[in-house]
Amino acid sequence: MLNNIGLPGILLIAVVVLVLFGRGKISSLMGEVGKGITAFKKGVHDSAKEIEEETANSAKDVTPENDKDKV
């Protein structure tokens, strides 16, 4: 049923949503969605950076504990 919506159907849905909610409400909603996407991307980037730093710190010293005393 929803496989053949097409461009006219999407435009009709957009017009109905615009009439029901108004331009101001939709623009503020899209602004909040944009802020949410930005915060999500920042969180993913920060966690990836944190994982990289953690693996880099654990990979710095690979000398076994027993060999450190001999050096």
N, C-alpha and C positions, 0 to 999 in steps of 0.2 A: 504494500500500500504506500509506504513512504519512499519506495525506490525511485519513483518517477515524479518527484516534487518539481524539479526544474527551476529555472530562473523566475518565471512568473509567480510560482508558489512561494518562493523565498521572499520576493518583493512584497507580496500580499501579506505575509506574516510580519515582515518588517514594518509595514504601514500600520497594521493592527496594533502591534506593540507600541509604536510611536504614538498612536491615538490614545491608547489606554494609559500609558505611563507619562507621557509628555517628554519634551526635549530635555528639560532640566534634570529630571529624575534619571533618565537614561545616561546623560553625560556624566553625572556624578557617580552612577553605578559603574560605568566603564572606567572612570578614574580610579575607583577603589579596586577594580579588577587589575588594572595596570600596576598599582602599588603592590598588590598581592603577588603578582607574577615577578616583579622586581625583587621583592623580599625573598621569594622562593629561590630565585636564581642566585642571589647573594648568599643565602644559606647553603646551597649546594656547593658554590665556589669555596666558601669558607671551610666547609667540612672536608672537601677534597684537599685543600691546602693544608689543613690540620693533619690529615692522614699522611700526606707526603712528608711533612716535617717529622712526624712520629717515626715513619719508616727510615728517614734519613738519619735521625738521631740514634735509632737502634742499630743501624748498619755502620756507624762510625767506628766503633771499637769491636773488632771481631777476634781479638786475641784472647785465648783461654786464660782463665784466672791463674792457673799454675805456671804458665809461661811468663806472666808479668813480673813475678818475683825474680826470675833468672836474668832478666834483661837489665 
